[in-house]
Amino acid sequence: MAQLTANDHELGRPMAPPPETLLSRLFEPLGRRVVGVVDNLGAAAIFLVKALILIFGRNQFRAIVQQINIIGAKTVNIVALVGFFTGMVMGLQLYYTLVKYGSTGVLGSAVALSIIRELGPVLTAIMITARAGSSMTAEIGIQRNSEQIDALFTMRIDPIGYLISPKIAAAIVSFPILTALFDLLGIIGGYISGVVIMGVNEGAYFYRIQSSVVMADINGGFIKSLVFAVIVSTICCYQGYFTHMRKDSFGARSVSLATTSAVVLSCVSILVADYIVTSFLL
């Protein structure tokens, strides 16, 4: 068989590639991508652990307060607006669903549980990602490309502790507070839509909320918000910090692509983490 293959090659006929070559061509790109994903996950985990440790360093309180103002206080308006109108839409949609079964009395519990368990933490995290997460990535990416981070190394200042740790700490503080605000305004929006506009009994609305919402529901929402805070802040800061290592671009374009990647990855990670955390809480 080896002699026949050699003769075929001498006659100009192409030799069949060995099986291992075909397998490598099929699985090498997939394997390279998987290794790259695992490598990035490991680097991001180390990045997060170091940032969490440096939160407790000296002179961090003022920087954390400044980041709480940027991440939390300046995001209140958009979170409040989205929360209020989300509650109004939920009240309207659920009313027309429940009225078919004569169950409009449970509108309050349906709106409150939907917002507190799921919509509040998820939509709040997405809004903060869109408003503050993208800003974090762009800011750190520009500092990297303009060599400001290298200057911090030169001055013997740890850039992770100086730039990253306050942002992660501020996110951990801000996410639960903004989630609570979203929940409150969402319930108020559901009240206006269901009670004021559609005529549901006011006492039944608030009674159902009081009787159906338990502390486990509220704690579950806060747990999700803390998980989302760590995920969003880590992804956004990591993408900006390692902007210079991107292989698809450099300079200003690398910052724009890093910002886009941070927002997309954060939103996808929020939804994946929401499913995982919900499966543990139920």
GUDRENVEX-694930 format. One record per residue (C-alpha): x, z negated, y negated. Coordinates in steps of 0.02 Angstrom, whole numbers, plus 50000, padded with zeros to 5 digits. Layout:
# GUDRENVEX-694930
+-------+-------+-------+
!    xx !    zz !    yy !
+-------+-------+-------+
!     X !     Z !     Y !
...
+-------+-------+-------+
This chain:
# GUDRENVEX-694930
+-------+-------+-------+
!    xx !    zz !    yy !
+-------+-------+-------+
! 50000 ! 50000 ! 50000 !
! 50143 ! 49962 ! 49883 !
! 50221 ! 50132 ! 49926 !
! 50057 ! 50223 ! 49890 !
! 50043 ! 50134 ! 49722 !
! 50219 ! 50183 ! 49678 !
! 50184 ! 50365 ! 49727 !
! 50026 ! 50366 ! 49621 !
! 50128 ! 50302 ! 49475 !
! 50257 ! 50438 ! 49500 !
! 50120 ! 50571 ! 49500 !
! 50060 ! 50510 ! 49329 !
! 49909 ! 50413 ! 49390 !
! 49882 ! 50246 ! 49299 !
! 49919 ! 50092 ! 49403 !
! 49780 ! 49962 ! 49416 !
! 49829 ! 49804 ! 49323 !
! 49853 ! 49650 ! 49431 !
! 49702 ! 49532 ! 49443 !
! 49789 ! 49396 ! 49342 !
! 49809 ! 49516 ! 49195 !
! 49623 ! 49555 ! 49194 !
! 49579 ! 49371 ! 49201 !
! 49698 ! 49329 ! 49062 !
! 49625 ! 49466 ! 48952 !
! 49450 ! 49398 ! 48984 !
! 49483 ! 49213 ! 48962 !
! 49634 ! 49204 ! 48847 !
! 49534 ! 49222 ! 48684 !
! 49407 ! 49094 ! 48743 !
! 49544 ! 48974 ! 48798 !
! 49636 ! 48995 ! 48633 !
! 49478 ! 48956 ! 48537 !
! 49438 ! 48803 ! 48643 !
! 49615 ! 48737 ! 48622 !
! 49601 ! 48764 ! 48434 !
! 49437 ! 48669 ! 48426 !
! 49506 ! 48523 ! 48526 !
! 49663 ! 48522 ! 48419 !
! 49560 ! 48514 ! 48259 !
! 49449 ! 48377 ! 48330 !
! 49600 ! 48273 ! 48374 !
! 49680 ! 48300 ! 48204 !
! 49516 ! 48256 ! 48116 !
! 49500 ! 48096 ! 48220 !
! 49676 ! 48041 ! 48172 !
! 49639 ! 48089 ! 47992 !
! 49481 ! 47982 ! 47992 !
! 49563 ! 47830 ! 48073 !
! 49706 ! 47830 ! 47949 !
! 49585 ! 47849 ! 47803 !
! 49477 ! 47704 ! 47866 !
! 49629 ! 47592 ! 47883 !
! 49689 ! 47632 ! 47707 !
! 49519 ! 47587 ! 47633 !
! 49574 ! 47406 ! 47639 !
! 49734 ! 47437 ! 47541 !
! 49768 ! 47368 ! 47369 !
! 49693 ! 47441 ! 47211 !
! 49556 ! 47533 ! 47305 !
! 49403 ! 47447 ! 47231 !
! 49402 ! 47541 ! 47065 !
! 49429 ! 47709 ! 47151 !
! 49287 ! 47674 ! 47272 !
! 49169 ! 47628 ! 47130 !
! 49213 ! 47790 ! 47040 !
! 49176 ! 47890 ! 47197 !
! 49011 ! 47798 ! 47223 !
! 48963 ! 47857 ! 47049 !
! 49011 ! 48037 ! 47093 !
! 48940 ! 48044 ! 47270 !
! 48793 ! 47925 ! 47253 !
! 48734 ! 47902 ! 47074 !
! 48748 ! 48084 ! 47024 !
! 48652 ! 48138 ! 47180 !
! 48503 ! 48024 ! 47149 !
! 48403 ! 48155 ! 47053 !
! 48410 ! 48291 ! 47186 !
! 48378 ! 48168 ! 47328 !
! 48229 ! 48092 ! 47236 !
! 48155 ! 48263 ! 47197 !
! 48175 ! 48327 ! 47375 !
! 48109 ! 48164 ! 47449 !
! 47954 ! 48163 ! 47340 !
! 47903 ! 48342 ! 47375 !
! 47947 ! 48325 ! 47560 !
! 47823 ! 48181 ! 47568 !
! 47691 ! 48282 ! 47477 !
! 47713 ! 48429 ! 47596 !
! 47708 ! 48313 ! 47747 !
! 47549 ! 48230 ! 47684 !
! 47464 ! 48398 ! 47655 !
! 47516 ! 48476 ! 47820 !
! 47477 ! 48323 ! 47925 !
! 47309 ! 48301 ! 47840 !
! 47250 ! 48475 ! 47891 !
! 47315 ! 48444 ! 48067 !
! 47237 ! 48273 ! 48088 !
! 47069 ! 48318 ! 48010 !
! 47037 ! 48435 ! 48156 !
! 47036 ! 48285 ! 48273 !
! 46954 ! 48162 ! 48155 !
! 47112 ! 48059 ! 48144 !
! 47152 ! 48062 ! 47958 !
! 47163 ! 47873 ! 47961 !
! 47334 ! 47883 ! 48045 !
! 47405 ! 47992 ! 47907 !
! 47506 ! 47848 ! 47835 !
! 47596 ! 47809 ! 47997 !
! 47628 ! 47994 ! 48033 !
! 47707 ! 48023 ! 47862 !
! 47807 ! 47860 ! 47862 !
! 47876 ! 47875 ! 48038 !
! 47921 ! 48059 ! 48017 !
! 48016 ! 48024 ! 47857 !
! 48098 ! 47860 ! 47906 !
! 48153 ! 47914 ! 48079 !
! 48206 ! 48094 ! 48050 !
! 48178 ! 48183 ! 47886 !
! 48248 ! 48047 ! 47773 !
! 48422 ! 48030 ! 47849 !
! 48441 ! 48215 ! 47890 !
! 48382 ! 48291 ! 47726 !
! 48475 ! 48160 ! 47624 !
! 48636 ! 48200 ! 47715 !
! 48611 ! 48387 ! 47690 !
! 48575 ! 48363 ! 47504 !
! 48731 ! 48256 ! 47482 !
! 48832 ! 48386 ! 47577 !
! 48771 ! 48525 ! 47465 !
! 48800 ! 48429 ! 47304 !
! 48947 ! 48310 ! 47334 !
! 49025 ! 48370 ! 47497 !
! 49064 ! 48543 ! 47430 !
! 49135 ! 48464 ! 47273 !
! 49251 ! 48353 ! 47376 !
! 49317 ! 48500 ! 47476 !
! 49348 ! 48609 ! 47323 !
! 49431 ! 48467 ! 47227 !
! 49550 ! 48420 ! 47367 !
! 49585 ! 48603 ! 47408 !
! 49634 ! 48641 ! 47228 !
! 49745 ! 48487 ! 47226 !
! 49829 ! 48550 ! 47384 !
! 49858 ! 48726 ! 47320 !
! 49919 ! 48665 ! 47151 !
! 50045 ! 48551 ! 47241 !
! 49972 ! 48391 ! 47169 !
! 49965 ! 48317 ! 47345 !
! 50149 ! 48361 ! 47368 !
! 50185 ! 48272 ! 47203 !
! 50101 ! 48115 ! 47273 !
! 50219 ! 48123 ! 47422 !
! 50364 ! 48138 ! 47301 !
! 50306 ! 47980 ! 47211 !
! 50291 ! 47890 ! 47379 !
! 50101 ! 47878 ! 47364 !
! 50002 ! 47910 ! 47522 !
! 49880 ! 48050 ! 47474 !
! 49758 ! 48002 ! 47613 !
! 49742 ! 47826 ! 47546 !
! 49740 ! 47885 ! 47365 !
! 49620 ! 48032 ! 47381 !
! 49526 ! 48022 ! 47547 !
! 49493 ! 47839 ! 47583 !
! 49391 ! 47805 ! 47424 !
! 49281 ! 47957 ! 47459 !
! 49244 ! 47903 ! 47638 !
! 49209 ! 47724 ! 47584 !
! 49094 ! 47785 ! 47444 !
! 49000 ! 47897 ! 47566 !
! 48974 ! 47752 ! 47686 !
! 48899 ! 47650 ! 47543 !
! 48798 ! 47790 ! 47462 !
! 48715 ! 47873 ! 47612 !
! 48605 ! 47724 ! 47666 !
! 48553 ! 47686 ! 47487 !
! 48502 ! 47866 ! 47453 !
! 48414 ! 47874 ! 47621 !
! 48310 ! 47721 ! 47573 !
! 48266 ! 47805 ! 47408 !
! 48216 ! 47964 ! 47499 !
! 48105 ! 47866 ! 47619 !
! 48018 ! 47772 ! 47479 !
! 47983 ! 47926 ! 47373 !
! 47930 ! 48023 ! 47527 !
! 47798 ! 47893 ! 47569 !
! 47740 ! 47895 ! 47387 !
! 47730 ! 48084 ! 47393 !
! 47627 ! 48075 ! 47552 !
! 47512 ! 47949 ! 47467 !
! 47483 ! 48064 ! 47318 !
! 47453 ! 48214 ! 47428 !
! 47345 ! 48128 ! 47558 !
! 47254 ! 47992 ! 47462 !
! 47245 ! 48052 ! 47282 !
! 47221 ! 48238 ! 47315 !
! 47140 ! 48248 ! 47487 !
! 47039 ! 48086 ! 47478 !
! 47106 ! 47987 ! 47626 !
! 47063 ! 47803 ! 47617 !
! 47199 ! 47709 ! 47523 !
! 47185 ! 47549 ! 47625 !
! 47196 ! 47645 ! 47789 !
! 47350 ! 47737 ! 47728 !
! 47450 ! 47581 ! 47687 !
! 47382 ! 47481 ! 47834 !
! 47442 ! 47614 ! 47956 !
! 47614 ! 47612 ! 47876 !
! 47624 ! 47422 ! 47888 !
! 47563 ! 47416 ! 48068 !
! 47664 ! 47561 ! 48138 !
! 47833 ! 47550 ! 48052 !
! 47943 ! 47417 ! 48131 !
! 48118 ! 47361 ! 48088 !
! 48191 ! 47462 ! 48232 !
! 48133 ! 47622 ! 48146 !
! 48215 ! 47573 ! 47982 !
! 48375 ! 47518 ! 48068 !
! 48381 ! 47682 ! 48164 !
! 48370 ! 47780 ! 48002 !
! 48511 ! 47679 ! 47925 !
! 48619 ! 47700 ! 48080 !
! 48596 ! 47887 ! 48069 !
! 48640 ! 47886 ! 47884 !
! 48802 ! 47793 ! 47920 !
! 48848 ! 47915 ! 48058 !
! 48811 ! 48061 ! 47943 !
! 48914 ! 47982 ! 47804 !
! 49068 ! 47973 ! 47915 !
! 49043 ! 48149 ! 47982 !
! 49011 ! 48233 ! 47814 !
! 49149 ! 48145 ! 47719 !
! 49276 ! 48176 ! 47858 !
! 49236 ! 48361 ! 47877 !
! 49234 ! 48396 ! 47690 !
! 49394 ! 48301 ! 47654 !
! 49482 ! 48373 ! 47807 !
! 49438 ! 48552 ! 47760 !
! 49503 ! 48527 ! 47584 !
! 49660 ! 48431 ! 47634 !
! 49718 ! 48566 ! 47755 !
! 49665 ! 48716 ! 47650 !
! 49845 ! 48778 ! 47644 !
! 49850 ! 48793 ! 47834 !
! 49707 ! 48917 ! 47847 !
! 49757 ! 49078 ! 47933 !
! 49619 ! 49187 ! 47862 !
! 49664 ! 49173 ! 47678 !
! 49770 ! 49086 ! 47547 !
! 49761 ! 49032 ! 47366 !
! 49593 ! 49026 ! 47277 !
! 49505 ! 49118 ! 47418 !
! 49561 ! 48985 ! 47543 !
! 49476 ! 48852 ! 47437 !
! 49313 ! 48950 ! 47433 !
! 49317 ! 48980 ! 47621 !
! 49361 ! 48798 ! 47654 !
! 49213 ! 48743 ! 47548 !
! 49096 ! 48860 ! 47640 !
! 49162 ! 48802 ! 47808 !
! 49143 ! 48620 ! 47759 !
! 48961 ! 48640 ! 47708 !
! 48914 ! 48742 ! 47862 !
! 49006 ! 48629 ! 47984 !
! 48934 ! 48473 ! 47903 !
! 48754 ! 48537 ! 47913 !
! 48774 ! 48590 ! 48095 !
! 48859 ! 48426 ! 48139 !
! 48719 ! 48328 ! 48055 !
! 48589 ! 48411 ! 48166 !
! 48693 ! 48390 ! 48324 !
! 48731 ! 48208 ! 48284 !
! 48548 ! 48178 ! 48244 !
! 48499 ! 48231 ! 48419 !
! 48636 ! 48127 ! 48500 !
! 48598 ! 47969 ! 48400 !
! 48410 ! 47990 ! 48426 !
! 48435 ! 48003 ! 48614 !
! 48527 ! 47836 ! 48611 !
! 48402 ! 47749 ! 48497 !
! 48244 ! 47798 ! 48592 !
+-------+-------+-------+
